[in-house]
Amino acid sequence: MAIPAAAFLLDPNSERSLQKQIQQCVAEAVLAGRFRPGEKMPSTRRLAEHLGIARITVTIAFTELVANEYLVSRGRSGFFISENAPRPPDFITTPSPQTGQVDWSRALGRRFSGYAPLIRPPDWRNYRYPFIYGQADPRLFDHQNWRLCALQALGQKDFAALTSDYYERDDPQLVEYILRHILPRRGIAAKPSEILLTMGSQNALWITAQILLTQRRTAAHETPCYPGLREILTQTRCNTVAIDVDAEGLPPDTLPDGVDVVFTTPSHHCPTNVTLPLERRRKLLERASAEGFLIVEDDYEFEIAFGRSPSPALKSLDRSGSVIYTGSFSKSLFPGLRLGYLVAPEPFITEARALRALVLRHPPGHIQRTVAYFLSLGHYDAQIARTGRAFAKRRAIMEQALRENEVPHAGGETFGGSSYWMKAPHGINTNRLALSLREQGVLIEPGGAFFGAQDDCRHFRLAYSSIASERIPKGIRLLSEAIRTGR
């Protein structure tokens, strides 16, 4: 039996190449049982004409399928579904009737799905003016050297790092580089036993909260703050205290007595970007030492500093071992990497390592080794320098556009980061403002999530990490017009 060319369809909007789409079409049809062993494929010429693509594209796709034993070539007869192709399951699954006997609302309790994170359209890259935060800009990323490092990590020399189960351990090459090159820039000295790799800063904060907090303990966090942290604290069922930040960040004197853990973002407060002054840092550390509480320092964006040198990390000033430090490569490389780290005294890291092992063992070995090469070969430093120059230029353009269009920002003077913290005039609901601006291709992030509320918030975040410099003035002008007209 011959398989008709009409059985093949290509998606013009797919990110996959035409060759990959053809291979996927055959593989899925074989695994679903639609294409069966011995059936003849359409000729490469006929399929190319049907799909409107080059014949060589089809030929290469078929050759790859032969290599993977989905197809077999029989001389001048053409290509056939291989007898050695993967077989579909022998059983047939049918949807079971829903009797409605399980009360899922009672069984689940909606402890997690009720979380309302920052929301952006999945196709945000298609918007002309994406003032959104924390996403990688492909124009700034070193694709070529990242690919070379990934290929090197896939080589035979690194086979053990690629395939082994590290159990509780981490890639020693990556750990060594972080200890010798990344942490010293923040003034931090540590030993290998005092560092743990995590699946990003969110995972690091979760591990920390799980270990340190119970229903009988109290955690203090900044307001506004990173929405994910607020939800993590909620899930621990601990007592929480919200501390309002001012133009200089967290005021240590406002911390109440009896606090067990303080979560803070001193280098770039999230989301206002203000930096905690040295005097306040020392005061916070003095209180921690005297009162016995711990400090979790989220240093999520320390590399993005311009205008002046970055201030030393809170942990670098710690003499009592009170600070647990979290870092991440999400902002300096790309968020999809999902790689961060914890630095803390050895007893805490031992406990954190055991908890991580129960949940996910360790971050993928290939990712760890690729990052180790990218860092050790100097590509990371070049990436940071290139990003810093681009962000400084964009910030200057945005500053001028905000000034010319009389759009004031809410934060104090800042020296880095990749966003502005804004406050709309009275009567402007930034949730409605954001929806209205979408129709004009402008994306902003309403600030309600940073306060734990989704209604009637006048604040919003305006980032420049993902927008081209030349588009910033027009985007700010559209924003200003929407604010003036009250939309």
C-alpha positions as CSV (number, residue, x, y, z in Angstrom):
1,M,0.0,0.0,0.0
2,A,1.3,3.4,-0.9
3,I,1.1,6.4,1.4
4,P,-0.3,9.5,-0.4
5,A,1.5,12.7,-0.5
6,A,-1.6,14.4,0.8
7,A,-0.9,12.8,4.2
8,F,1.9,15.3,4.7
9,L,1.3,18.9,5.8
10,L,3.7,21.6,6.8
11,D,3.2,24.5,9.2
12,P,4.5,27.7,7.7
13,N,4.6,29.3,11.2
14,S,6.5,26.5,12.9
15,E,9.9,27.2,14.4
16,R,11.1,23.8,13.2
17,S,12.9,23.5,9.8
18,L,11.1,21.9,6.9
19,Q,13.3,18.8,7.2
20,K,12.4,18.5,10.9
21,Q,8.7,18.9,10.2
22,I,8.8,16.1,7.6
23,Q,10.7,13.8,10.0
24,Q,8.2,14.6,12.8
25,C,5.2,13.9,10.5
26,V,6.6,10.4,9.7
27,A,7.6,9.6,13.2
28,E,4.2,10.6,14.7
29,A,2.3,8.7,12.0
30,V,4.4,5.6,12.6
31,L,3.9,5.8,16.4
32,A,0.2,6.4,16.0
33,G,-0.1,3.4,13.7
34,R,-1.2,5.4,10.6
35,F,1.9,4.4,8.7
36,R,2.6,0.7,8.9
37,P,5.8,-1.4,8.2
38,G,6.2,-2.2,4.5
39,E,4.0,0.7,3.2
40,K,5.6,2.7,0.4
41,M,6.4,6.4,0.9
42,P,5.6,8.9,-1.8
43,S,8.6,9.7,-4.0
44,T,10.8,12.6,-3.0
45,R,9.9,14.4,-6.2
46,R,6.1,13.9,-5.7
47,L,6.2,15.0,-2.1
48,A,8.4,18.0,-2.9
49,E,5.9,19.1,-5.5
50,H,3.0,18.6,-3.1
51,L,4.6,20.6,-0.3
52,G,6.0,23.2,-2.6
53,I,9.6,22.8,-1.4
54,A,12.9,21.8,-2.8
55,R,13.4,18.1,-3.5
56,I,16.7,18.1,-1.7
57,T,14.9,19.0,1.5
58,V,12.7,15.9,1.3
59,T,15.7,13.7,0.4
60,I,17.7,14.9,3.4
61,A,14.7,14.3,5.7
62,F,14.2,10.8,4.3
63,T,17.9,10.0,4.7
64,E,17.7,11.0,8.4
65,L,14.6,8.8,8.8
66,V,16.5,5.9,7.3
67,A,19.4,6.5,9.8
68,N,16.9,6.4,12.6
69,E,15.3,3.2,11.1
70,Y,11.9,4.7,10.5
71,L,12.4,4.2,6.7
72,V,14.3,1.8,4.5
73,S,15.6,2.5,1.0
74,R,15.1,-0.3,-1.6
75,G,17.2,0.5,-4.6
76,R,15.2,2.1,-7.3
77,S,11.9,1.1,-5.7
78,G,11.9,4.1,-3.3
79,F,11.5,4.5,0.4
80,F,9.3,2.2,2.6
81,I,8.3,2.2,6.3
82,S,10.9,0.0,8.0
83,E,10.1,-3.3,9.7
84,N,12.4,-2.1,12.5
85,A,10.5,1.2,13.0
86,P,9.2,1.8,16.6
87,R,5.9,0.1,17.1
88,P,2.8,1.7,18.4
89,P,1.3,0.2,21.6
90,D,-0.8,-2.9,21.1
91,F,-3.7,-1.6,23.2
92,I,-6.1,1.2,22.2
93,T,-6.9,3.9,24.7
94,T,-10.3,5.5,24.7
95,P,-11.4,8.3,26.9
96,S,-13.1,7.0,30.1
97,P,-16.5,8.4,30.8
98,Q,-16.5,11.1,33.4
99,T,-18.9,10.1,36.2
100,G,-18.2,13.2,38.3
101,Q,-17.6,11.2,41.5
102,V,-14.4,12.9,42.5
103,D,-14.8,16.3,44.2
104,W,-11.5,17.8,42.9
105,S,-12.1,21.1,44.7
106,R,-12.1,19.3,48.0
107,A,-9.3,16.9,47.1
108,L,-6.9,19.6,45.8
109,G,-7.8,22.7,47.9
110,R,-6.3,24.9,45.1
111,R,-3.2,25.6,47.2
112,F,-1.0,26.3,44.2
113,S,-3.1,27.1,41.1
114,G,-4.6,30.1,42.8
115,Y,-1.2,31.9,42.4
116,A,-1.6,34.9,40.1
117,P,1.9,35.6,38.6
118,L,2.9,38.4,36.3
119,I,1.2,37.6,33.0
120,R,2.5,38.5,29.6
121,P,1.2,37.3,26.2
122,P,3.0,34.1,25.0
123,D,3.6,35.9,21.7
124,W,5.1,39.0,23.3
125,R,8.0,39.0,20.8
126,N,5.5,39.9,18.1
127,Y,4.6,43.2,19.8
128,R,6.4,46.2,18.5
129,Y,7.0,47.8,21.9
130,P,7.6,45.1,24.5
131,F,8.5,46.9,27.7
132,I,8.6,43.6,29.6
133,Y,11.2,42.4,32.1
134,G,13.7,39.6,32.4
135,Q,13.6,38.1,28.8
136,A,16.6,37.4,26.7
137,D,17.3,39.6,23.7
138,P,18.6,37.5,20.8
139,R,20.4,40.6,19.4
140,L,22.7,40.6,22.4
141,F,23.3,36.9,23.1
142,D,26.4,35.2,21.9
143,H,24.7,32.3,20.0
144,Q,27.8,31.1,18.3
145,N,30.0,30.6,21.3
146,W,27.1,29.2,23.4
147,R,26.6,26.6,20.7
148,L,30.3,25.7,20.6
149,C,30.3,25.3,24.4
150,A,27.2,23.1,24.2
151,L,28.9,20.9,21.6
152,Q,32.1,20.7,23.7
153,A,30.0,19.6,26.6
154,L,28.5,16.8,24.4
155,G,31.9,15.5,23.5
156,Q,33.4,12.2,24.5
157,K,35.8,13.9,27.0
158,D,32.8,15.1,29.0
159,F,30.7,11.9,28.6
160,A,30.6,11.3,32.4
161,A,29.5,14.9,33.1
162,L,26.8,14.5,30.5
163,T,25.4,11.2,31.4
164,S,26.2,10.6,35.1
165,D,23.8,10.9,38.0
166,Y,25.6,13.3,40.3
167,Y,23.2,12.3,43.1
168,E,23.7,15.2,45.6
169,R,26.8,16.6,44.0
170,D,27.3,19.4,41.4
171,D,29.6,19.8,38.4
172,P,33.0,20.6,40.1
173,Q,34.1,22.8,37.1
174,L,31.1,25.1,37.4
175,V,31.3,25.2,41.2
176,E,35.0,26.1,41.0
177,Y,34.4,29.0,38.5
178,I,31.6,30.4,40.6
179,L,33.8,30.3,43.7
180,R,36.9,31.8,42.0
181,H,35.4,34.3,39.6
182,I,31.7,35.1,40.2
183,L,31.5,35.4,44.0
184,P,34.7,37.4,44.5
185,R,33.1,40.2,42.4
186,R,30.5,40.5,45.1
187,G,33.2,40.4,47.8
188,I,32.2,36.8,48.9
189,A,34.7,34.1,49.8
190,A,33.3,30.6,50.1
191,K,34.3,26.9,50.0
192,P,32.9,24.2,47.7
193,S,30.9,22.8,50.6
194,E,29.2,26.2,51.0
195,I,27.6,26.3,47.6
196,L,24.7,24.5,46.0
197,L,23.4,24.8,42.4
198,T,19.7,25.2,41.9
199,M,17.2,25.4,39.2
200,G,17.2,29.2,39.2
201,S,16.6,31.7,42.0
202,Q,12.9,30.7,42.4
203,N,14.1,27.1,43.3
204,A,16.7,28.6,45.6
205,L,14.1,30.7,47.5
206,W,11.8,27.7,47.7
207,I,14.5,25.4,49.1
208,T,15.4,28.1,51.6
209,A,11.9,28.7,52.8
210,Q,11.2,25.0,53.2
211,I,14.2,24.5,55.4
212,L,13.9,27.7,57.5
213,L,10.2,28.2,58.0
214,T,7.4,26.5,59.8
215,Q,3.9,27.5,61.1
216,R,5.6,28.7,64.3
217,R,8.2,30.9,62.6
218,T,7.9,34.4,61.2
219,A,9.3,35.7,57.9
220,A,9.6,39.4,56.9
221,H,9.6,40.5,53.3
222,E,9.7,43.8,51.4
223,T,6.6,45.4,50.0
224,P,6.4,45.7,47.1
225,C,8.3,42.4,46.4
226,Y,8.8,39.6,43.9
227,P,5.4,37.9,43.6
228,G,6.9,34.4,43.5
229,L,8.5,34.9,47.0
230,R,5.2,36.0,48.5
231,E,3.6,32.8,47.2
232,I,6.4,30.6,48.4
233,L,6.0,32.1,51.9
234,T,2.3,31.5,51.8
235,Q,2.8,27.8,51.0
236,T,5.0,27.3,54.1
237,R,2.1,28.5,56.3
238,C,4.5,30.7,58.3
239,N,3.7,34.0,59.8
240,T,4.6,36.9,57.5
241,V,5.4,40.5,58.0
242,A,5.4,43.0,55.1
243,I,7.9,45.8,55.4
244,D,7.3,48.9,53.3
245,V,10.4,50.0,51.4
246,D,11.3,53.6,50.8
247,A,13.6,55.5,48.5
248,E,16.6,53.6,50.1
249,G,15.1,50.1,50.2
250,L,14.4,48.1,53.4
251,P,14.5,50.2,56.6
252,P,16.0,47.9,59.2
253,D,14.5,49.9,62.1
254,T,11.0,48.9,61.0
255,L,11.6,45.2,61.5
256,P,9.5,44.0,64.4
257,D,10.9,41.9,67.2
258,G,10.6,38.1,66.9
259,V,11.4,37.8,63.2
260,D,13.1,34.5,62.3
261,V,14.0,35.2,58.6
262,V,14.2,38.4,56.5
263,F,14.1,38.2,52.7
264,T,15.6,41.1,50.9
265,T,16.9,42.3,47.5
266,P,19.6,44.9,48.6
267,S,21.5,45.3,45.4
268,H,18.5,46.0,43.2
269,H,15.3,46.0,45.1
270,C,12.5,44.2,43.2
271,P,10.8,45.9,41.6
272,T,11.8,49.5,42.4
273,N,15.5,48.9,41.7
274,V,16.7,51.1,44.6
275,T,20.0,50.0,46.3
276,L,20.2,49.5,50.0
277,P,22.9,52.0,51.4
278,L,25.9,50.7,53.2
279,E,24.7,52.2,56.5
280,R,21.4,50.3,56.3
281,R,23.2,47.1,55.4
282,R,25.4,47.3,58.5
283,K,22.4,48.1,60.7
284,L,20.5,45.1,59.3
285,L,23.5,42.8,59.9
286,E,23.9,44.1,63.4
287,R,20.3,43.4,64.3
288,A,20.6,39.9,62.7
289,S,23.6,39.1,64.8
290,A,22.1,40.5,68.0
291,E,18.6,39.1,67.7
292,G,19.5,35.8,66.0
293,F,17.5,36.0,62.8
294,L,18.7,35.0,59.4
295,I,18.8,37.0,56.2
296,V,18.1,35.6,52.7
297,E,19.8,37.9,50.2
298,D,18.4,37.6,46.6
299,D,21.1,39.1,44.4
300,Y,19.2,38.5,41.2
301,E,20.6,41.3,39.0
302,F,24.0,42.4,40.4
303,E,25.8,42.1,37.0
304,I,23.6,44.8,35.4
305,A,25.2,47.9,37.0
306,F,26.3,51.1,35.3
307,G,26.8,54.7,36.4
308,R,28.8,53.4,39.4
309,S,30.5,50.2,40.6
310,P,28.1,47.7,42.1
311,S,28.0,47.8,45.9
312,P,29.4,44.8,47.8
313,A,26.9,42.0,48.6
314,L,25.3,41.9,52.0
315,K,26.9,38.5,52.5
316,S,30.4,40.0,52.0
317,L,29.8,42.2,55.1
318,D,28.4,39.3,57.2
319,R,30.7,38.3,60.1
320,S,28.1,36.2,62.0
321,G,27.1,33.7,59.3
322,S,23.6,35.1,59.2
323,V,23.2,35.6,55.5
324,I,22.1,33.0,52.9
325,Y,22.9,34.3,49.4
326,T,21.1,33.4,46.2
327,G,22.4,34.2,42.7
328,S,21.1,33.4,39.3
329,F,22.3,33.3,35.6
330,S,18.7,34.1,34.4
331,K,19.2,37.8,33.8
332,S,22.9,37.6,32.6
333,L,22.4,34.7,30.2
334,F,18.7,33.8,29.7
335,P,15.8,32.8,31.9
336,G,15.2,29.4,30.2
337,L,18.6,28.2,31.4
338,R,17.0,27.7,34.9
339,L,20.3,27.8,36.8
340,G,21.2,29.5,40.0
341,Y,23.1,28.9,43.2
342,L,22.9,29.2,47.0
343,V,25.9,30.3,49.1
344,A,25.5,29.7,52.9
345,P,27.3,28.1,55.9
346,E,27.9,24.4,55.4
347,P,25.2,23.1,57.8
348,F,22.5,24.8,55.8
349,I,24.0,23.7,52.4
350,T,24.0,20.1,53.7
351,E,20.3,20.3,54.5
352,A,19.5,22.1,51.2
353,R,21.5,19.4,49.3
354,A,19.4,16.7,50.9
355,L,16.1,18.5,50.1
356,R,17.1,19.1,46.5
357,A,18.0,15.4,46.1
358,L,14.5,14.4,47.1
359,V,12.9,16.8,44.5
360,L,15.1,16.8,41.4
361,R,18.5,15.3,42.3
362,H,20.5,18.1,40.5
363,P,20.3,20.4,37.5
364,P,21.1,18.6,34.3
365,G,24.7,17.7,33.9
366,H,24.9,19.0,30.3
367,I,23.6,22.4,31.3
368,Q,26.1,22.7,34.1
369,R,29.1,21.7,32.0
370,T,28.0,24.0,29.1
371,V,27.8,27.0,31.5
372,A,31.1,26.0,33.0
373,Y,32.7,26.3,29.6
374,F,30.9,29.5,28.7
375,L,32.1,31.1,31.9
376,S,35.7,29.8,31.9
377,L,36.4,30.6,28.3
378,G,35.6,34.3,28.8
379,H,32.4,34.4,26.9
380,Y,30.3,35.2,30.0
381,D,32.4,38.3,30.8
382,A,32.1,39.5,27.2
383,Q,28.3,38.9,27.3
384,I,28.0,41.0,30.5
385,A,30.0,43.8,29.0
386,R,28.0,43.8,25.7
387,T,24.7,43.7,27.6
388,G,25.8,46.5,29.9
389,R,26.6,48.8,27.1
390,A,23.3,48.1,25.3
391,F,21.3,48.5,28.5
392,A,23.1,51.8,29.3
393,K,22.2,53.2,25.9
394,R,18.6,52.0,26.1
395,R,18.3,53.5,29.6
396,A,19.6,56.9,28.4
397,I,17.1,56.9,25.5
398,M,14.2,55.9,27.8
399,E,15.2,58.5,30.4
400,Q,15.0,61.2,27.7
401,A,11.8,59.9,26.3
402,L,10.1,59.8,29.8
403,R,11.3,63.3,30.4
404,E,10.1,64.7,27.1
405,N,6.7,63.0,27.4
406,E,6.4,64.0,31.1
407,V,6.0,60.5,32.4
408,P,7.4,60.4,35.9
409,H,8.8,57.2,37.5
410,A,8.2,56.2,41.1
411,G,11.6,54.9,42.1
412,G,14.5,56.9,43.5
413,E,17.9,57.3,41.8
414,T,19.2,53.9,40.6
415,F,22.4,52.8,39.0
416,G,21.6,49.8,36.9
417,G,19.0,47.1,36.5
418,S,16.9,46.8,33.3
419,S,13.6,48.5,34.2
420,Y,11.9,51.5,35.7
421,W,9.3,51.4,38.5
422,M,6.4,53.7,37.4
423,K,3.4,55.3,39.1
424,A,0.4,56.5,37.1
425,P,-1.7,59.5,38.1
426,H,-4.7,59.2,40.3
427,G,-7.6,57.5,38.5
428,I,-5.5,55.4,36.3
429,N,-5.9,51.6,36.7
430,T,-2.8,50.0,35.3
431,N,-4.5,46.7,34.6
432,R,-6.9,48.5,32.2
433,L,-4.1,50.7,30.9
434,A,-2.0,47.6,30.0
435,L,-4.9,46.0,28.1
436,S,-5.6,49.2,26.2
437,L,-1.9,49.6,25.2
438,R,-1.7,46.0,23.9
439,E,-4.0,47.1,21.1
440,Q,-1.3,49.6,20.0
441,G,1.5,47.0,20.3
442,V,2.8,48.3,23.6
443,L,3.4,45.9,26.5
444,I,3.8,47.0,30.1
445,E,3.6,45.1,33.4
446,P,0.9,46.2,35.9
447,G,2.3,46.4,39.4
448,G,-0.5,44.8,41.4
449,A,1.2,41.4,41.6
450,F,4.1,43.0,43.5
451,F,1.7,44.1,46.3
452,G,-0.2,40.9,46.4
453,A,-3.3,42.5,44.8
454,Q,-4.6,42.6,41.3
455,D,-7.0,45.5,41.4
456,D,-6.7,49.3,41.3
457,C,-3.0,49.5,41.4
458,R,-1.4,52.7,40.0
459,H,2.1,51.2,39.7
460,F,3.6,49.4,36.8
461,R,7.0,48.2,35.6
462,L,8.6,49.4,32.4
463,A,11.6,47.4,31.2
464,Y,14.0,47.9,28.4
465,S,15.8,44.5,28.2
466,S,13.8,43.3,25.2
467,I,13.0,46.3,23.2
468,A,15.2,47.8,20.4
469,S,16.6,51.3,21.2
470,E,15.0,52.9,18.1
471,R,11.5,51.8,19.2
472,I,11.7,53.2,22.7
473,P,10.7,56.8,22.0
474,K,7.6,55.9,20.0
475,G,6.5,53.3,22.7
476,I,6.9,55.9,25.5
477,R,4.9,58.4,23.4
478,L,2.0,56.0,23.0
479,L,2.2,55.2,26.8
480,S,2.1,58.9,27.6
481,E,-0.9,59.5,25.3
482,A,-2.8,56.6,26.9
483,I,-2.1,58.0,30.4
484,R,-3.2,61.5,29.4
485,T,-6.4,60.3,27.9
486,G,-7.1,58.0,30.9
487,R,-7.4,54.8,28.8
